Amino acid sequence: MTTSAAVKPVLRWAGSKRQILPKLTGLAPEIKGRYIEPFCGSACLFLALDPARAVLGDVNPHLVATYSTLRRNPEAVSAVLSTWSPDKETYLHLRALSPGQDAAFNAARFLYLNRYCFNGVYRENLRGQFNVPYGGYRTGMMPGVEDLRNFSRRLRHAELYCGDFAEAVRQAKPDDFIYLDPPYYYGVARNRGEYGWNAFSDDDVERLVAEVQAASDRGVRILISYNQAHTLKRALPGWNLTYAPVRRSVAGFANGRRSVREYQLRNYK
């Protein structure tokens, strides 16, 4: 499959698959219909594959609203970003604010907080407030206006929606390709507000299995990334299981990095 590396994600999304993009692009089939990604996050595989048509979704309304605004007016978002300094005082001030009526301001705030928060984590408290601490300066440069314009152009090939993953899986047709990368399960450590409160939990795995099996029966090709993929394979017999090694940091700190396996499960050869 022809891939493109010209456009990079604009977010530092925890759990992003940028480390294993060569593995994922190698596993992706030819896409004759639409590319569908219901847990889009930073959308790095979408950018790498550059499909002609796509559906990108997420349950996080702030993420989807940011992408919608970037698709419509990247220059306005960049103009707001250029007024903020990359320091802790500005970060804490913006974090304390709530999204308002100005779409460009809201999108810029989302990008800024994601860029300078700890480890690229998105987390909310029970009141729906972003509460990740400041992460310091070693987070890379904020995307410039050309980066945002390039990202905006790619989004014009995509339908954006905010909602449950099942919505997109149910509408998939035989020529479509679905990539699913739900938040990983970590036992009692889950459900602390990552990706939005209760964005995906262990209770949702049975729903995921039922939806992808129904889509698979319709002839849709599906690729899933999940850390409990052996559990999924038992529920989805006949699917192919592979893995790729990645470097992860223990508790988010660089001095605790170790190699772990990222698993992929697919219903095609």
N, C-alpha and C positions, 0 to 999 in steps of 0.2 A: 504493500500500500504506500502511496506517495504521502509523505508527511511534510509539515512545515514547522520550522523552528523560529520563524521571523518575528512572531508576536508572542510575548511572554505574559504570564499572569500579572495582574496589577495588585494582587493580594498575597500576603504571607499567611496562607491558610494552614492551620495545624492539621496534620494528616494528609497534606498534599502529596500527590504521587509523582512529583517532579524527579525524584531520585530514580524511579523505575520506569520512566517514560519509554526508553528503548524496549523494555520488556512488554509494556502494554501496547505500544504501537505495533510491535511484532505479532501480538496475539489478536489484534483487531482485524476483523474480516473486511472484505470489500463492502462498502456501504452504498447500496443501490437506492435506498429510501432515505430515512432520516436517522441522524444520530440523536439518541435520547439519553439524557443524564439527569435523573431526578434528585441526586445529591450533588449539585454542581460544584459547590465550594469555589476554589480558584479557577476551575474549568481548564486545567492544564492539558488534559487529554483532548478535549474539544479543540483547543488552540493548536495542538500538535497535529491532529488529524485533518483539520480544516475542512469539515464536511460541507457540502453544498447546502444542506438543510439540517436544522437541528432543533431540538426542544431541550431547554435548560431550566431546571426547576430546583426549588429548595423551600423548606418550611420557614427559613429565616426571612422575614419580610424586609429587614434592613438590607440584607445582601441583595435580594432581588430588586428592591427599589434603587439601590446604588447602580446595579447593572443597567436598569432601565434608563436612569438618568445619564449614565455614561454613553449609552447607545444614542441618546437623543442630543446631548450637548456636552461633549467632553471638554470643550474650551471653557465653559462656565465653571465646571468642577475644578479645572486646573487653576483658573483665576482665583478661586477661593483658597485653594491649597497654598498658593504662592504668598498669602498674607500671614501664614502661621510659621513660627519658628519650631525647630525640632528639639524641644526641651521639656523637662518634667513639668514645669509650671503651666505651660500651654496644654500639655497632655491632660493634666488633672483638671484644668478649667473646662476643656472640651468634653472630657469624660463625664463631668458633673451635669452637663446640659442634656436636655431631652430633645429628640428630633422635633423640628418645627414644620412650618409650611413651605420653607424654601428648599426645593428639591436639590439644587446644586450644593447648598450648604450641607444638607444632610449627607449627600454622597461624599463630599470632601471630608466631612467629619468621620464617616465610616472608614474611608481609606487611611486617614491620618491615624486614627486609633489602632487600626489593624497594623499599620507599619511600625508604630512605636510601642505597642503593647508587648508584654512578656511572651516570647516564643510564638507569636502569631496566633494565640489562642483567642477564640470567641467564647465568652461565657457570660451568662446573665444570672442575677439573683432572682428570688421568687417574685419580685416586683417588676421583672423584665428590664432591669437596668444593667448596662454593661459595667462589669466590675473587675476587669483584669488590670493588675498593676502595671506601672510604667516599666518598659523593658530596656531602656538605655539607648545608646547611640549605634550599637553594632547590629543594625537591622537593614542595612542597605539604603540606597537613595530612594526617595519618593519618586514614583513614576512621573516623568515630565509630560508636557502637553502632547508631544509626538507619540509617546507610549500610550497615552489615553486615547488619542485619535486612532491609532492602529487597532487597539482593543475594541473601540467603538465600531470600526468597520467590520470586524469579525462578528460582532454581536448582531449586525444587521441581517445575518443569515440564520439567526436563531429566534425561535419563539420563547419568551420568558414567562414563567408562571410561578406563583407562590402557593405551595400546597403540599399535600401528602404525596409520597412517592407512587402510591397506587394509581393516582390519577393518570400519570404518564404511562405507566406500564400497561394499563388496561387499554389505552388507545393505540398501542403499538401494532403494526401490521407486519406481514412476513418479510418485506424488504427492509424493514427498519433494524437498527442495531441499538441495543440498550446497554449502557455501562452503569453499574450500580456500585457506589462506594459509600455505604452507610457508615455512620460513626461506629467505631469499634466498641466491642463489649469488654469491660474490665471488671466484671463482678460487682462487688459492693461499691467500687470507686466510680461507677457510672452514675448518670443522672445528677450531676452537680451543676447543670446549667450550660454545659458545653454545647456550642452551635445553636443555642437557644434552649430554653428550659424544656426538657423531655422531647428533644428533637427526634431521638430514636433510642429505644431501649431494648433490652432482651425480650420484652413482651411483644415487640414488633417483628421478631424474627419469624414467627409462625406465619404472620401475614405476608412477609416478604417471600417466603417459600411458596405459599399458595399462589401469589400473584405471578411470580416468575415461572412457575410450573404451567399455569394457564397460558401465559404468553408463549412459552416454549412449545406447548401443544398446538398453538396457532402458527408455528413456524418461525417465530422471531428469534434472532440470534442474540444471546445474552452473555455478558461478561460481568462477574462480580468480584470485587475486592473485599475481603473480610478476614479478620484475625481468627475467627472461629469457623474457618471454611471447612474443616473436617466434619463439623456438626452439620453444615449445610450439605456436604456431599452425601452424608448418610440419608438426608431427607430428599436429595435429588440424585438418585442412582443413575449411573451412566454418564454423568457430567465429568468433564476433565479437570483435574486439579493440578496446578503448577505453583511455583513460588519463586520469589526473587529476594536476595539478601539486601537489606537496607541498614543504614546507620541511624539509630535512634538515641536520644539523650534521656537518661534516667532522671525523672523529676524536672526535665527541661534544662539541665545544666550540661554544658559542653564537656566538662571533665568526667561525666558519667556516661559517655557514649559507649554503646555496644551494638553488635550486629544482631538483627532479628530477621525473621522471615515475613515477607508480605505474600499472602496467598491469593491466588486467582482461580476462580471456578467458572467454567464456560460450558455451554451446551452444544458446541460445534468443534470440529477438529482443527 
